[in-house]
Amino acid sequence: MIHKKSRSEIATMREAGLIVAAALRESSAACVPGVTTRDLDAVAEKVIRDAGARPSFLGYHGYPATLCVSVNDEVVHGIPGSRTIRDGDVVSIDCGAIVRGYHADAAVTVCVGTVPEAVRRLVAACSAALDAGLAAVRDGGRVSDIGAAIESFVRPHGYGLVAEYTGHGIGRALHEDPSVPNLAPRGPGHGPKLQPGIVLAIEPMLTLGSPRVEVLEDDWTVVTLDGAPAAHFEHTVALTDDGPVVLTAA
């Protein structure tokens, strides 16, 4: 069941989105050689709690941290810990926050120091793929329009487009209906109708090699099967009577 949100609910989610944006900004700035992924987690948690919000991820199905920090071949759901960030790493930082019971969720990928140009292009393409997906959010459209827009942008570049993990509805729960795939095998014009009040988290994940992935023994961290670097970007977007509004944009 898709839960449409009122103007006041969307306004609350915008508050959460601004806190997520701040947490991502601060943790991205702190993502330099020598810090640990746990250090980044502490930065984000402080921003969230200082703003009077709560982390969305901490305790979610037993997840032990505020952020997901995924390094190099880790696609999503990397658990912060003692791993030290090094020059040349590519680091995806995923963050969520709760304000008065409502969630917002976003992610960025950071290039640390001297990163190969091919990896920088991958990261830029993933960010642009998110923009393509956001541009497909319009009243009267369909959910598959989003995946079709992302897929049509990515395919000419030759990057792997991860299919197993998708975007999602968001609101009082971190993950709500509908699922928002990053591909559209049947093309645009399929799936639930996009209407004012729908709020979605759109999150393409690209790889420099095969799109095949596996989950590590920690039951959270998703890595590329061939060890290729990955990138991940995400925004929470609300479709309103005045058009789409990206709630996690700074």
N, C-alpha and C positions, 0 to 999 in steps of 0.2 A: 504494500500500500504506500502510495506517495503522499507525504504530508506537506501540503502547501502552507507557506508562512504568511502571516499578516505583516503589515508595514512595521508595527512595533516589534515583532519578532525579528524581522530583518534588520531593524535598527540595532537591536541587541547583538545580533550576530556581527554587525559591522564593528561594534565596540570590541568584540572578541577578535575580529579580523585585524584591527589596528594593533592590538597587543601581539598577535602572532607576527605581524609585519615587523614590529619593533624587536621581538625576540630573535627573529631570523636576521635582521640587520646587525644586531649586536653579536650574535654567535658567528655570523659570517665574517665580521671584522676581526673576531678573535681567532679565526681559523688560520693560523700561521704555523710554520715549522716549530716543533718543540712542545706544542700544547697537546694534551691528550683529548680524546673524544669525550671523556668524562668532564674535562674542563669546559668544553663547549656546552655540555648538558647543564652544568652549574650556572653558566651565564644566562642561558635561556630560562631556566627555572626562576632565577632571581628577577628577571624582567617581568615574567608572568605574575609571580606572587606580589611583587612590589606594586603592580597595577591592580591588585585586588582580585585577580582571576586565578583559575586553577589549571594545571596542565591536563590536556585531554588524554594523553597517552599513558601517563603514570598510573599503573594498576589496571589498565585496560586489558582484560583477559590475562592478567598476570604480568603484563609488560612492565619492566623494572625501571623505566627512565622517563624523562620529560621529552627528550628528542629521540628520533631515529637518526643515527649518523652512519652513513654508508660510504665506504672508502674504496675507490678504484673499481674492482670487479664486483663490489657489493651494490646491488641494484636498489633495494629498499630494506627497511626494518633492521638495520645494523644497530646493535645494542652498544651504547656508550660504555667505555671502560678504560683500561690502561693503555690502549693503543696510542702511539704517538704520531701526530701528523708530521709528514716529511715534505720537503721541497719536491714538487712534481706530482703530488697526490691530487686526485680529483675527489671532492667530498660533497656528498648530497646530504642536506640537512632538512629534515621533515619535522614540523612542529604543529601542535594544536593547542588551543586554549578554550576554557569554558567561562562564560560570563552569565550569571543568573540562569544557569541550566542550559545554555545554548553554546554550541561548538562553532569554531572556525578552524580551518586546516589549510596549510600551505607548505611548499617545499622549494628549495633552491639548490643549485649545484655550484660549488666554488672551486675554481682552479687555484691551487696553492703554488706560488712561485713559478718556476720554469716548467711548464707543462707542454708536452709535444703539441704541435700545431693541429695534428689530426684530432687530438682529444679536445682542444679548444673549439674546433669546428663542431664536434659532436655536441658539446655543451650548448653552443650557440643555436644549433639546430633544434635541440630539445626545448629550449626557451621559446623559439619561434613556433614550434609545433604546438606548445601550450597556447600561444597567441592565436593560432589558427583555430584551435578548438573553442576558445572563448568567443571568437568572432562568429562561430556557428550557433551560438545561443541566441535564439530569437523567438518571439511569440508566434505560435503556429507551426514551429519546426518540430522535429522529432529527435529523440536521443541519438539515434544512429547518425544524424547529421554531424554531430561532434566528432565521433570516431572517423567518419568519412573524411572530414576536413583534416584531421590529424594525419590519417593514413595517406591521403593524397599529397600532403606536404612532405612527409617523410620518405615515401617510396623512391622518388627520383634521386635522393641523396644516398640511397643504398644502406642506410643504417638498420640495425635490428630493432624491431618494434615489439616490445614485450606484450604478449597477449594475456598471460595468466593473471595479471594484476590490473585492476581497473579503477577508474574514478567512481564516485558514489554520491548519492544524496546525503545531506547532512542537516542537522538541526538540533533537536533535543538529544539525539543519539549521534555519535561520531560517524557511524555508517548507517545510512537509511537507504530505502529504495529511491530511485532506481540505480542499478549498476550502470556505469558509464564507460563502456569499452573504448579503447584507443584505436580500434580497428572497426571496419564495417563491411564484413564479407558480402552482405546483400546490398551495400551501397546506402546512400542517404534515404530518408523518408520512411524509416522503420522504427519501431519501438514506441515507448510512451510519448505522448504529445507534450511539447514544451509550452507552459502557460505561466502567466504572472503568479508569483508565490512559490515557484519551484526554486530550490537552492541546491546547487551541485558543487562537488569538488572534482575538478578536472585535473588529471595528472599523468601525462605521457611519460614513459620510461624508454629510453633508447640505449642501444649498445653499439660498440664499434665493431662487433662481430656478429655471431649468431644470437638470435633472440631467445634461445633456450636457456632456462634458469633452473636452479635447484635450491632447496632450503637446507641450511647447515644443521648440525646436530643440536644447536641451541633452540631449534624450532621457530626461530624468528628470521634470522639473516638470510636474505635471498641473494644469491650470487649468479653470475653468468657461468654457464656450463663450460665455456671455452676459456674462461679467465680474462675476457676482454673488458675494458673499462665501460662504465655505464654512466648515464646521467638521468636526472629526475627533476621535473619542475611541477608545481601544483599551485592552483589558486582556488578559492571558494568564490563562486559567482551566484548572485541572485537575479532571477528574471523578475522585474517589476513592471508596473503599468507604464513606466517611462523608459523601459528597455533594460538591458543587463547592467548590473553593477558588480564590479569585482570587489568583494568585501575584504579581501586580504591584501589589497593594493595599498602601499604606504601613502 
